[in-house]
Structure formats: C-alpha cells, structure tokens
Amino acid sequence: MPDTIPTDDSGRGRETARLLLDIKAVNFRPEEPYKLTAGWASPVYIDCRWVISFLDARRRIIEMSAEMLSERVDMSKLDYVAGGETAGIPYGAWLSEALSK
C-alpha cells in the first residue's frame, strides 16, 4: 500500500465539485447540522441522489470516475462493479456500463 493517497492532477476533482455545486447537490446548514447515517453531525451534505436527475452532470461524473479507476486499477483483474445500498446502486450500474464490466 502506498504511503500517500494518490492525488488527481487532472482537474477532475474541481470539475466534479463544480458540477455538484451547479446542480445544487451540495447543501450547507451550519446553524442546524445534518445528522448523517453514520451518526455524525455535518454542516455540509452532498446529496448524490440529486445527480441522478441531471443527465449531463451524471454522464461526466461517471466518465471521470471510469477514467480515474482505469488509471489506477488493472482493469483486466476487475470482473464486477458494485454500488453501496440505495443511492450507490445506480452509480455502480453506470460505472459498470462505462467500464463494460
């Protein structure tokens, strides 16, 4: 395992952030923090389910995800893509489609 987490020098992180902000998937509530499923309180919530409704943003986010995964993983060793329950399921399906897995 590497000592550092790989960074994304391609600008994909900034582009993803911009897409999420543009479609208003990022919500701020510092006065009354969101209670997350894990039990933490957070003044910021990113509603990834919101992306489902924005075709162009969704396609670009999936495209960038597939690019990043392909750069970091030997795709010949990957058989399946799965998404976490509920909101992660469509992302797993879209990423699987983009990667032909």
DAGI-V646465 format. One record per residue. PHI is phi in radians with two decimals (NA if undefined). D_FIRST is the distance of its C-alpha to the first C-alpha in whole Angstrom. Layout:
# DAGI-V646465
phi:PHI d_first:D_FIRST
phi:PHI d_first:D_FIRST
This chain:
# DAGI-V646465
phi:NA d_first:0
phi:-1.17 d_first:4
phi:-1.27 d_first:7
phi:-2.17 d_first:9
phi:-1.42 d_first:9
phi:-1.05 d_first:11
phi:-1.73 d_first:15
phi:-1.88 d_first:18
phi:-1.47 d_first:20
phi:-1.44 d_first:22
phi:1.56 d_first:24
phi:-1.11 d_first:23
phi:-1.09 d_first:22
phi:-1.14 d_first:26
phi:-1.14 d_first:27
phi:-1.09 d_first:26
phi:-1.03 d_first:27
phi:-1.09 d_first:31
phi:-1.05 d_first:31
phi:-1.12 d_first:30
phi:-1.17 d_first:33
phi:-1.07 d_first:35
phi:-1.59 d_first:36
phi:1.13 d_first:36
phi:-1.47 d_first:33
phi:-1.73 d_first:32
phi:-2.12 d_first:34
phi:-2.05 d_first:35
phi:-2.57 d_first:37
phi:-1.16 d_first:36
phi:-1.24 d_first:40
phi:-2.35 d_first:39
phi:-0.98 d_first:35
phi:-1.26 d_first:34
phi:-1.68 d_first:33
phi:-1.42 d_first:29
phi:-0.96 d_first:29
phi:-1.23 d_first:26
phi:1.76 d_first:29
phi:-1.41 d_first:28
phi:-1.82 d_first:31
phi:-2.45 d_first:30
phi:-1.35 d_first:32
phi:-2.16 d_first:30
phi:-2.37 d_first:30
phi:-1.88 d_first:29
phi:-1.59 d_first:31
phi:-1.19 d_first:29
phi:-1.15 d_first:32
phi:-1.08 d_first:34
phi:-1.07 d_first:32
phi:-0.94 d_first:33
phi:-1.45 d_first:37
phi:-2.03 d_first:36
phi:-0.97 d_first:36
phi:-1.12 d_first:35
phi:-1.10 d_first:32
phi:-1.05 d_first:31
phi:-1.07 d_first:31
phi:-1.20 d_first:29
phi:-1.10 d_first:26
phi:-1.17 d_first:26
phi:-1.03 d_first:26
phi:-1.15 d_first:23
phi:-1.10 d_first:21
phi:-1.13 d_first:21
phi:-1.06 d_first:21
phi:-1.13 d_first:18
phi:-1.10 d_first:16
phi:-1.13 d_first:18
phi:-1.28 d_first:16
phi:-1.92 d_first:13
phi:-2.25 d_first:13
phi:-1.29 d_first:15
phi:-1.08 d_first:18
phi:-1.19 d_first:20
phi:-1.71 d_first:17
phi:-1.80 d_first:18
phi:-1.75 d_first:21
phi:-2.40 d_first:22
phi:-2.21 d_first:21
phi:-2.25 d_first:22
phi:-2.00 d_first:23
phi:-1.09 d_first:24
phi:-0.89 d_first:27
phi:1.11 d_first:30
phi:-1.17 d_first:29
phi:-1.37 d_first:26
phi:-1.07 d_first:28
phi:-1.11 d_first:29
phi:-1.12 d_first:26
phi:-1.06 d_first:24
phi:-1.16 d_first:28
phi:-1.16 d_first:28
phi:-1.17 d_first:24
phi:-1.04 d_first:25
phi:-1.11 d_first:28
phi:-1.08 d_first:27
phi:-1.71 d_first:24
phi:0.95 d_first:27
phi:-2.13 d_first:25
